[in-house]
Amino acid sequence: MADETPSELRYTEQHEWLRDDGEVIAVGITSFAQEQLGDVVYVDLPSPGAEVEQGQVFGEVESTKSVSDLYAPVSGVVVERNEDLDERPELVNLDPYGQGWMVTIRPGNREELEGLLDAEGYQQLADS
């Protein structure tokens, strides 16, 4: 599974990934998480302008097996939500690190990023 954990991303212990472009942070769920969930059938995401708080629930992913909460990896304001997931929630399964992204967040405190896992740390968590 090591090849499924992109090294340029940061990760949370709740199986979210983050891609930081310096201004906003794209957030999604990891390949490991989507495998655990099974076929994703619905994604509930906040609207742009919504405030999120690190570690708090900001949405949910529903699959054929269960419903899982999404946890904000950083505090900030939602800039964009992936509208494609409204019609094609299966993108989360097909391309979790690409077209299956969930939201972008403008972080309020970039220092929160320092406490997140790197790819190696996440891989150890997922393997345990």
Residue, then its C-alpha position, 0 to 999 in steps of 0.5 A: m500500500a506504500d505506493e498509495t500514500p503520496s509523499e507530498l501530502r499531509y495526513t490526519e489520524q482520521h484518514e484525511w489527506l491535505r494538499d497545501d498550495g500555500e494559500v488554500i488546502a485541499v482535503g479528501i480521504t485517503s485511499f486506505a479510508q475509501e477501501q475501508l468504506g467500500d462503494v461511496v454513494y453520498v458525500d455531505l459537504p459544507s458550503p463555501g464560507a462555512e467555518v470549520e474547526q480542527g478536529q471537528v466534524f465538517g461533513e460525512v461520507e456514506s457508503t454501502k457499508s456505513v456512514s463516516d464523519l469527516y474531520a477538519p484537519v485545520s481550522g479555517v473557512v471553506v473556499e470551495r466544495n467539490e460539486d462533482l461529488d453531488e452527481r458522482p460520489e464514486l470519484v472518492n473511490l476512483d481517484p481519492y487523491g485527485q478528482g475525489w477531493m472534498v473541499t478547499i479550506r483557507p486555514g486560519n492558523r498555519e501552525e496547525l499543519e505542523g501537527l499532522l502526519d507525513a506520508e511515512g507516519y500515516q503509512q505506519l498508522a494505516d498498517s497498524 
